[in-house]
């Protein structure tokens, strides 16, 4: 898993809390993957990590989807949604308010849906 996740510990036996934030994030994901799940929920998977690690997490999510695993991505970053999602479900106040194909979703429309604003054509 260290190799697959590109975890860069100075020593593999090093405690997780001594690793960088990005490497800590990758260790957590590696632990989930060790259980060989069919569905994985990623909740704000790149929050607080550097750009290089973000790219690695994006690649991992895409690889897992290609392996026919179900991916649920919860993100407040529109770029992540646009890059990684096939389908976008907008939840507001605990209710599903809109379902959109990711390919047909632009940032302005998605933001308007999340905020509950009406978009005029």
N, C-alpha and C positions, 0 to 999 in steps of 0.2 A: 504494500500500500504506500510505503514511503516513496517508492519509485513511481508508481502510477499517479499519485497525487502531487508529485514533485515537491515533497516536503523537504525543506532544507534545514534539518537540525544540525547543530555542530556535532552532537552525539545522539544516535538513535534512542538511547536510554534516558535522555534529558527530559525532565518533567515538562508537560505541555505548557504549564503557566510560565515557563521561562522562554518560550518561543515567541516570535513576532506574532502580531494579531492575525496576519494572513496565514501563517503556518498553523496557528491554533485553529483557525476556521477549517483549514484543509484536514487537520487531524480529526475534527468532529465529523466531517463528511466521510472520511475514510472509515471511521468506526461504523457509521450507518451502512456503508457499502459492504462491509465485512459480513453483515447479516443477509446479504443478497436480496434486498427488498424488490418487490415488483412495482411499488409506487413510492415515490420520494417527494416529500413536501419541503420545498426550499422557501423559507420565510426571510425575506431581505438578505439573501445569501452573500451579497457583496458589500453590505454596509460596513463602513470603517476600514476597508482594506485597500491596499495600493493598486494602481492600475494594472500592473503585471499579474498580480494574483487574481484580479477581477477577470482578466482575459482567460486565465487558466480555469476559473470556475465556470465561465461561459462555455468554454470548450468541453468541460466535463459534462455539463447539463446537456449539451447537444449530443455528445457521445452516448450518454445514458438513454436519451430519447431514441437514438438510432438502434439501440439494443432492445427496443420495444418496451422500455420501462415507462410507467406513467409518471409524469412530472407535473406537480402542482407548484407553480411559481407565484409567490406573493411578493409584490414589489411596488414600491412607490417611485421607482425610477422608470420613467417612460421609455428610455433607451433600452433598458433590459427587456421590457415587455415587447417592444418592437423587434428586438434582435432574437429573442428566444421563444416567443409564444406562437402557437398555431391559432389559438382561439383566446379571446379576451373576455372575461366575465367581470363586469363592474358591479361591485357591492357598495351599497350606501345605506347607512343606518341599519345594518344587519340584513338587508334584503338585496336580492339580485335585481338590478335595474336595467341591465343591458347585456347582451351577448353580441360580440362582433368578431369577424374574422380578422386576425392580426394584420394580414396583408392589406386590408381595407381601412385600417385604423391609422389616423395621424395624431400627432401629439396634441394638437389643439382640440380635436373632437374628443379624445380620451380624457383630457383634463376637464373639459366642459361636462362630460358625463359624470366624472368623479365628484365634481363640485355641484352637480345638480342644475347646471345652467342649460338653457335651450340654445341650440346652435341653429342659426338661420342659414339657409342655403344661398 
